[in-house]
Amino acid sequence: MTLILLASACLLIVTFGYASLCASSPFGDCRKCKGFGYALKKNRRGQLKPGKTCRRCRGERKRIRTGRHLYNLWLRLYRDGTDTPRKPAFKPTQKG
């Protein structure tokens, strides 16, 4: 029983830690280019040079975190489902 409680506590700590990371810093380094914005190439002498622009981040160097992306999708779905149309504002007609 204690092992199950310990495992669930660790899972909660990891979950809340990742949620706080997504809330405080929604963007992370691109995983493909490692935050450089382009692929690194080596020339014949072995020196590193910038190559093509990264296709995943389009050279922006940042990507949205998975948890933040899921939260944004959930929030958009919630807003679309619960938003009721509002009545137009009352505008008095002018008689003249």
Secondary structure as UniProt FT lines:
FT   HELIX           2..24
FT   STRAND          27..29
FT   TURN            31..35
FT   STRAND          38..42
FT   TURN            44..45
FT   STRAND          48..53
FT   TURN            55..59
FT   STRAND          62..64
FT   HELIX           66..82
//
